[in-house]
Amino acid sequence: MKGYTHGLLLVLFLVAAIVCYVIGIPSGAVGFVLAGIAFEGLFWFGILGRKRNSE
């Protein structure tokens, strides 16, 4: 169950980043672009973050 929620959270971070970029870049809204960068960082940290012990 933990892997399922972790994967779902990563997908939500990625979707939120894409939405923020789509809204922020054409309109020049710096806040949305910064939020997109933050969500993308959370996404990559979740994928490349700490290694888990399989024990």
Secondary structure, DSSP 8 states (H G I E B T S, - for coil): -HHHHHHHHHHHHHHHHHHHHHHHHHHT-HHHHHHHHHHHHHHHHHHHS------
